[in-house]
Amino acid sequence: MRKLITGMKVSVDGKMEGPEGYADWVDAWSEEYGLTPQIDACLLGSVMYAGYERYWSAIQNEPDKPLPMTGKLPTPAELEWARFAEQTPHYVLSNTITSAAWPKTRFMRSLEDIAALKQQPGKDIYLMGGARMTASLIDAGLVDELRLIVYPLLVGEGKALFGATQKRRGLELRKVQQLTDGRVSLVYRIG
């Protein structure tokens, strides 16, 4: 069975967004969890997908221009992810969205659809979120692994990554790695 692996960038106090509605402490949105070699599909919620599609399409269409969302040029790692994302199927959990600009986008309508996707042959699946969808999939027992990059920052007010989680879940620490700038990478198996 394919694993469903989520990766999130959070502050020490567990926030994935600040009070402005985004993680202004994250410099780049490339895949830094070491997942790319082991995945062949991505899963997102409908709220996150709209911004995700805009962000990565901007990089794909004009890789040498500053991004409209940040005003910064894409990093080499973002350029690499943009190429990967263009070739990779993306699944969006939504009851309302019926079309997408990316041709490899498919829509999932229920948790049962996600469970069935995990049963299909292939590599693992990268669950990108957002927070509410990630919490509901963890509560449903569909997420197998949690990868966090923890930033050395207390955000205070903001959206908590696990604020919508309803059920208690045990985690088994599988790996800890110190990264640059005081960040820490944590990998947990969800029990």
N, C-alpha and C positions, 0 to 999 in steps of 0.2 A: 504494500500500500504506500502511496505517496504521502510524504509528510507535508503538513501545512505549517510553515515557519513564518512568524511575524518578526519584524525588525523595527525598532523605534528609537528615536533620538530624544532623550529626556534630560531634564535638570535633576539635580540631586534630590529635590523635593517632589519628584515624580510628575512634573508638568511637561506636557508635550506642546503647549502653546502658552504664550504670555497673555496679559490682559488685552493686547491689541488684536488677538486672534491668530497669531502665527509665532513660530519659534525664531525670534530675531537673533538668537545666539548661534544658530546653525549657519555655517558659512557656505556649505554646498549640500545638495540633495542627492548626491551620487550614492550608490550602494556601497556602504563601507562595512558590511557585516560578513563579507566573505561568502556570500550566497550565489553569486553569478554562475560559477561552474556547476552547481548542483540543482539549479532550477530551470524550468522550461515554460513556466507560466506565472502570471501575476494576478492577484485578486485584490480588488478595491471596493470600497463603498461608493455609492452614487455621489455623495457630497464631495468626497476627496477626488473622485475621478475627473470632474470638470476642471479643477485647477491643475491636476496632474497632466492631463492631456494638453492644456494650454502651455504649461511650463516646458514640457519635453518637446512639443511641436515647435515652439519658438527656437529651441536649440537645434532641432533637426533641420528646420527651414533656413535659419540664419546663424550658423555656428560661430561666425566671427563678429557678431553684433552683441552689444550689451542686452541682457534680458530685461524685458519691460517690467517684470515683477521686482527685480533687485537692482537694476541699473549696472550690474557687474557682468563681465564676460564669463561665459561658462568655463569651469575648470576642466582640465584634461580628463578627470574621472567622470565629470558630467557628460562630456562628449562621448566617452566610452559607453556610459549607461544609455545615452540617447540612441546610439547605434544598436545596442542590445534590445532596448525596448521596442524599437521599430520592427524587429524581427520576431518578437515574442508575443504569444497570445495573452491578452488581458481579459479577465473576467470581471464583470461589474455586478455586484449584488444590488438589484433595484427592482421595485415593482412599477416604477413610473417611466424610466428612461427606455426608449426603444431604438435610438440610433446614436452612432458615434462617428467622429471623423476618422478615427483609426480603423483600417479595414480588418485588423486582427482582434477586434473587440467583440466579445460575446456577452450576453446578459444571463445572469442567474437570478431566479425568482424566489428561491427558498433555501433554507439550510440543508434540505434534502438534496438539492442540486449540488451544493458544495460537497456534501458527503459522497455523492456519486462521482464527482470530479476527482476526489482523492482515490477512488477505486480504479480509475482509468490508468492505463499504462503510461509511463513517463517519469520524468524527474520530479523533484519536489516542487512545491508551489509557494511563492512568496506572497504572504498576506501583508499588504501595505497599509491597511487601515481604511478609514480613520478610527478614532478612539471608540466610538459607540459600536461600530461593527466589530472591531477587535474584541471588545468586552463581550459582546453577544456570542461570538464564535468560541471564545474561551469558555464561557458559561455553558455552551452546548457541547463542550468536550471535543471540538473539532480542531483546535490548535495543538500541535505537538511540541513546538519549540518556540521559545521567546529569546530574541537577541536584542539587547539594549546597548546603546552607547550613551553613557551617563556623562553629562557636562558638569564641570565644577561650578555650579551656579545655583543659588536659591532664587527662584522666580517670584515666589509669593503668590499673588493672585494670578490665575490662569486656569487652563483646562488640565485636569489631572488625567493621566493616561488611563488609570483604572477606576476613574470616578463612576463609571456606569456598570462596573462588574457587580453581579448579584451574588455569586457563589464563591465560597472559599476554595482555593486551589493550592495544593502543595507544589513547590518547585524544587527541582534537583539541579544544583549548580554543576554545570559541565565544564565551564572554561571561564577564566578571568584573564584579561590582558590589559596592561597599561598602554594607553595610546598617547599621542602628542598632546600638548596643551592641557595636561591634567585630566584628560578624558579617560574613561575606563570602559572596556567592552566586557559585557557579561552575557553568557549563554546559559540558558536554563531549559531543562526538559520539563514539560508541564505534566504533572501527575494526576 
